[in-house]
């Protein structure tokens, strides 16, 4: 049987391998510029934005327009209506830009061009152009959803890759330490009662299993009888 000291030695080595594998994986991720805590925060923020965009696509845009009421034909009221509609469009365009701001890919110039165009329509009280702006806005919100899903999938694969790397390092260190010193596994042969380990020379044990116990000759028996008589 394995002594308690040997068991503690094996256990301490396994714990050491776990810690070393974790430290090596951490340093590799640091050298690669990976911050798992930051990635988790990004995923959390993208999930919130995704819910907000989905709400806009699933009836949110129509609710905004319905709350403005019917478009008036009289000029002063029409200007007020166009101004409010422009505010709603700019707000939805900003929602579409939120994931890009989180990811650091926000194109400020493109957003300013959209804002200037919508404000120009509002000053002109060009209701037709403002309403037509809803179609590209909807497409941009949909493409933003695809962008969020792609980023989340990429971050998930990155996390999975480092988990695989950790287990790869762990298995490599385990084989290096335990196989190198030939104490990977330990078991007792049921037929011979001999303690055996993987990695040791098993030929002498296998010979015992094949040949059976050593046979005693007649001369050995006579010697035993003589010893008993002397005793």
C-alpha positions, 0 to 999 in steps of 0.5 A: 500500500502507498504510505500517507507520505507518498499520497501527500507528495502526489497530492502536493505535486498535483496542486502545484501543477494546477497553480503553475498551469494557471500562472502560465496561462495568465502570463500568456494572456497578458503577453497577448494583451487579453483582459478577461475581466474587461471582456466580461464587462464588454459582453455585459454592456453589449447585452444591455445595448442589444436588448435596447436595440431589439426593443426599438426594432420590435415596435419601438420605432413605431411607438416613437412616431405614434407618440408624435401624433399625426403630421400636421399640414400647417407650417408652424406645427409642421416645423415643430413636428419635424423637429421632434421627429428629428430628435427621435431619429438622432436618438435612435442613431445614437443607440446604433452607435453605442456598441461602436463606442464600447468597442472603440470603433465609433466613427465620429465623422460619419455620425456627424454627417448623419446628424447634419443631414437630419438637422438640415431636413428638420430646418427645411421641414422636409417631412418626406426626407425625415420619414425616408430616413427610417429605412436606413436607420432600421438597417443600421440597427439590424447591422448593429445587432449582427455586430454585437453577436459577432463580437460576443461570439469572438470573445467566447471563442477567445475564452474557450481557447484559453481554457483549452490552453490551460488544460493543455499546459496542465496535461503537459506538466502532469505527464512531465512530472509524473511520467518522468518520475514514474509515479503516474498510477498505482495499483495492486495486481489482484492475482499476484498481490504485487504492487505495480506502477505504470512506467516500471519494468513489468516483464518480471511480473508478467513472467510470474503471471505466465509461468505461475509459481515456482515449482519445488523439486524433490531435492528441495522437499528432502531438505525440508524434511531433514530440517524438520527432523533436526528441529 
